[in-house]
């Protein structure tokens, strides 16, 4: 039996543990109160696609790796490189020729399922039974919101990530000219490739506005990244949630951006210049021509072939975009002048109605629009000389 004077001693020894337990419970309770009292995130009204991308100091934004979500009830996933594509592989064992596709949300295939996208349809090749194009491996590098300049810069950064024979740019006259010319967008500032006569500008182009300032509220620039491991593990915590809604100090963000951009610029063969102006570039056709000439030269110097699929917005089919149609025809003449092989989407579909191809006047292609694109790209790839690897 315990002596009478032993009981107070045991109680005194247990008191610190009891106090610790009560303290932990109070801390957990306070943590949950904080979580419940937090106002809703101010960034919830941002465009939905910002979930699928991340800040990039050269491109402005790039695909967010391993994203999994839904868009109008359809599953949306990205691979470990951030593209809406199958997982990257070094080489195909069956020797299928590999074709790299660049573009914006039409190439990414907003509003349709992955299997209805034109790059997926191209892989379902009928081979020699219908034309001379063998079964191909389509590598989709489309990113929502990109202009031609960003697609080109993205190509420069990923061109050594695997073998491929051909590069095809999907050029959308609905907004690509403007996207190349302006600084701002719903995804934050853009880089620009501008015409310049600076020494070392072999293609008459300079890269302006890099590193792109991280002015948007990007998750990776908060105290705790809400898409990172800490938040995924402890997201139940009010304190963690609070930290995930607060931007990190400016000097920390600047240091991260500087570390990122250092190696990336080694892959870009253009002089980097400070932002010359925030006004849109006036000569948008001339700017596009300089970009296409440089992209064609670089791909050919690497032993690859380059082609373009040119297509308009749905507004052209409504007859409400005369200015865009004028630009479209100028670009057709430019591609001929530059001797760049291209597929003319509008010329081959102008007999159709808008709703045969697009989801409304501001929408993307329906599955039928992707089918038309795949049908036009097959002869373009044959013309480019894409053939089975030996």
Buried (B, 14 or more C-beta within 10 A) or exposed (E): EEEEEEEEEEEEEEEEEEEEEEEEEEEEEEBEEBBEEEEEEEEEEBEEBBBBBBBBBBBBBBBBEEBEEEBEEEEBBBBEBBBBBBEEEEEBEEEBBBBBBBBBBBBBBBBBEBEBBBBBBBBEBEEEEEEBBBBBBBBBBBBBBBBBBBBBBBBBBBBEEBEBBBBBBBBBBBBBBBBBBBBEBEBBBBBBBBBBEEEEBEBBBBBBBBBBBBEBBBBBBBBBBBBEEBBEEBEEBBBBBBBBBEEBEEEEBBEBBEEBBEEBBEBBBBBBBEBEEEEBBEEBBEBBBBBBBBBBBBBEEEEBBBBBBBBBBBBBBBEEBEEBBEBBEBBBEBBEEBEBBBBBBBEBBEEBEBBEBBBEBEBBBBBBBBBBBBBBBBBBBBBBEBBEBE
